[in-house]
Amino acid sequence: MNTPAKGTVTYEPEGYICVALVGDQTYQTIDALRIETERMVEKLKVEHKRLLGLVDLTKQTGFNTGSNKAALEALSIIEYEKSALVSDNKLFAELAKMIISALGKNDKTKFLRPAKKPWHGY
């Protein structure tokens, strides 16, 4: 049985993929968002567009070890040029930083507060 994503994956007019997490996340919900994101990335590759991403954690309310594992898997599978993570929750932001650091993708990833523009000065 497929678990629906708890969030959205959209292609924004500014030219980046936005993955917005909503509510409590599990392995299944993060994996569902990964699948949607991979489909969009493949489409953008065919269209020769840049692979920029924004992960919006501002509406995420919780996580567990399963969601952490799925996030680690998703970020290791999905190819991207640059990504920005937005969170106003210090715990979620620090966890995201640890996952990005474990993958060695610090140079491709920016961490922002919600008021910042994702690609300003990047």
N, C-alpha and C positions, 0 to 999 in steps of 0.2 A: 504494500500500500504506500503510495506517495504521500509524503507529508507536505502540506502547502508551506510556502515560504512565509516567514514572519518579517515582511519588509517588502521593498521594491527594488527593481533594477531598471533604470531608465537611461536613455541617451539624451543628455542635456544639449540645448541649442549652442552652448558655449564650446561644445566639442569634447565632452568627457562622459564616461559612464558613471552614474551615481548609484551606489548600493546603499540603501537606507535600511538599517535594522530597526525593527519595531517590536517592543515587548521582550519577554524572556526568550532567550535563544537556547536551542538544543543542537545536537549533532545533525538531526534531520532538517531543521529549519535553515541552518547555515549551509548544509549541503544542497538544499533546494535553491538557495540564492546563488551558490557556486555554479550550478547547472545553467541557470538563467544567464549568469554573467558570461560563462564560456560560450554560449550561443551568440551573445552580442559581440564578444571579442572576435569570434570567427567571421561574423558578418563584416566587422570593421576591417579585418585583415584583407578580405576580398575587395573591399572598397578602398584599400590603401590609406586608411585613416590612422591617425596617431592613437596609441593605446594609453589613454590617460584615465585615471580612476579617482573617484572620491568615495570614501566609505564614511557614511554619516552614522555615528553612534549616539546622537543626541536623544533618540527616542527608544533606545535599548534600555530595558529595565533589569535584565539579569542574564547570567550565563552559567554554564556548568563545565565540567571537564570534557564532556562530549562536544560542546560548542567550541571550546578552545582547540580541541583536536581537529575539528572540521575546519576551523579558521586557518590553522597551520597548514592543513592539506590544501585548502583552496588557494592560499597565497603562494604555495610552492608550485601549484599546477598552472594557475592563471598567469599568462605572460602580460607584462605591462611595462611601459616606458617609465612612467612616474605615477605616483599615487599620493593622495592626501587623506588623512584620517581626521575627522572632526568629532570632538567630544567635549562636553562640559562636565563630565563625570571623571574625576581624577583616577579612580580605580580602573574604569574601563580603558582610559587612555594609557595608563601604565601597563596594563595587560597587553594591549595592542602593541605598545612599544617593545615589550619583551618578545612577542611573537615575531615581529618584524626583525628584531635584532637576531633572534635565533636563526632566521632564514638568511641573514647577511644582506638584507635589502634596505639598510638604513640610508644609503646614498640615493635610492629611488623613491623614498617615502618622506613625506612632510607631515608633521603633527600640528593641528590648528585648533584654536578655540572657535566656537560657532560664528563669531562676528567677522572672521577673516574671509577674504576671497581666496578660493583654493589655488589659483594659479598666479596670484600677484607676486611677482618677484621670484618665481620658481624657475 
